[in-house]
């Protein structure tokens, strides 16, 4: 795979049954091919950060995954924990029900809170 193309791809493993060995393999592949990041479940952030030390490949994780209906407080805690453990990119699932119901201010507030947290923790 071209390094130029790989540098645009997040190498991802978000299966609920992902094992440490699979995360290790994911990280090794990401480092070998210079992927843009690895995206792992929140429980593997610290592990992946250790696997990718000195490779230049950042760790991404998901917040409110997969359905987005966790409360904003839970998402905020999840994000705080992920950043503290070394994640430098967060992919958040918004509250789709709130969006569909037209509660745009609520959705915007949630996104804003998490963005502010990230900006306070960065730059990475």
C-alpha positions as CSV (number, residue, x, y, z in Angstrom):
1,X,0.0,0.0,0.0
2,X,1.3,3.4,-0.9
3,X,2.3,5.4,2.2
4,X,0.6,8.4,0.7
5,X,-2.7,6.6,0.7
6,X,-2.2,4.9,4.0
7,X,-1.6,8.3,5.6
8,X,-5.2,9.1,4.9
9,X,-6.7,5.9,6.5
10,X,-7.6,5.2,10.1
11,X,-6.8,1.6,10.8
12,X,-9.8,0.5,12.8
13,X,-10.9,-2.4,15.0
14,X,-14.1,-1.8,17.0
15,X,-15.4,-5.3,17.3
16,X,-16.9,-6.1,20.8
17,X,-14.8,-9.2,20.9
18,X,-11.5,-7.6,20.0
19,X,-8.6,-9.2,21.9
20,X,-5.2,-7.7,22.9
21,X,-3.5,-9.8,20.3
22,X,-5.7,-8.4,17.6
23,X,-5.0,-4.8,18.8
24,X,-1.3,-5.6,18.8
25,X,-1.6,-6.7,15.2
26,X,-3.6,-3.6,14.3
27,X,-0.9,-1.4,15.8
28,X,1.9,-3.3,14.1
29,X,0.2,-2.9,10.7
30,X,-0.5,0.8,11.3
31,X,3.1,1.4,12.2
32,X,4.4,-0.6,9.3
33,X,2.2,1.1,6.7
34,X,2.1,4.6,8.4
35,X,-1.6,4.8,8.7
36,X,-3.2,8.1,9.8
37,X,-4.2,6.6,13.2
38,X,-5.5,3.4,14.8
39,X,-9.1,3.6,16.1
40,X,-9.7,1.2,19.0
41,X,-12.4,0.7,21.7
42,X,-12.0,2.9,24.7
43,X,-10.8,0.0,26.9
44,X,-7.8,-0.4,24.6
45,X,-6.6,3.2,24.3
46,X,-3.8,2.9,26.9
47,X,-2.7,-0.4,25.5
48,X,-2.6,0.9,21.9
49,X,-0.7,4.0,23.0
50,X,1.9,1.8,24.5
51,X,2.1,-0.3,21.3
52,X,2.5,2.7,19.1
53,X,5.1,4.6,21.2
54,X,7.6,6.4,19.0
55,X,5.9,5.3,15.7
56,X,4.2,8.6,15.0
57,X,0.8,6.8,14.7
58,X,-1.8,8.4,16.9
59,X,-4.6,6.6,18.7
60,X,-8.2,7.4,18.1
61,X,-11.2,6.1,20.0
62,X,-15.0,6.3,19.9
63,X,-17.3,8.1,22.3
64,X,-21.0,7.2,22.7
65,X,-20.4,4.3,20.3
66,X,-22.2,2.7,18.7
67,X,-25.7,4.3,19.2
68,X,-25.0,7.7,20.6
69,X,-27.7,7.7,23.2
70,X,-25.4,7.9,26.2
71,X,-26.0,11.0,28.3
72,X,-23.8,14.0,27.6
73,X,-22.2,13.5,31.1
74,X,-21.3,9.9,30.2
75,X,-19.8,11.0,26.9
76,X,-17.9,13.8,28.6
77,X,-16.4,11.3,31.1
78,X,-15.6,8.8,28.3
79,X,-13.8,11.6,26.4
80,X,-11.9,12.8,29.4
81,X,-10.8,9.3,30.2
82,X,-9.7,8.6,26.7
83,X,-7.7,11.8,26.5
84,X,-6.1,11.1,29.8
85,X,-5.0,7.6,28.6
86,X,-3.4,9.1,25.4
87,X,-6.0,9.2,22.7
88,X,-5.4,12.2,20.4
89,X,-8.5,11.8,18.3
90,X,-12.1,11.2,19.3
91,X,-15.0,10.1,17.1
92,X,-18.2,10.9,18.8
93,X,-21.7,9.5,18.0
94,X,-24.2,12.2,18.4
95,X,-27.7,11.7,19.9
96,X,-29.5,11.0,16.7
97,X,-32.9,10.9,18.5
98,X,-32.4,14.4,19.7
99,X,-31.3,15.5,16.2
100,X,-34.4,13.9,14.6
101,X,-36.6,15.5,17.2
102,X,-35.3,18.9,16.3
103,X,-33.5,19.5,19.6
104,X,-30.6,21.1,17.8
105,X,-29.4,23.2,20.7
106,X,-29.0,20.0,22.8
107,X,-26.9,18.3,20.1
108,X,-24.9,21.5,19.6
109,X,-24.3,21.8,23.3
110,X,-23.0,18.2,23.6
111,X,-20.7,18.6,20.6
112,X,-19.5,22.0,22.0
113,X,-18.7,20.5,25.4
114,X,-16.6,17.7,24.0
115,X,-14.9,20.0,21.6
116,X,-14.0,22.4,24.4
117,X,-12.6,19.5,26.4
118,X,-10.4,18.4,23.5
119,X,-9.1,21.9,22.9
120,X,-8.3,22.3,26.6
121,X,-6.3,19.0,26.4
122,X,-4.6,19.8,23.1
123,X,-2.6,20.5,21.0
124,X,-1.4,17.0,20.6
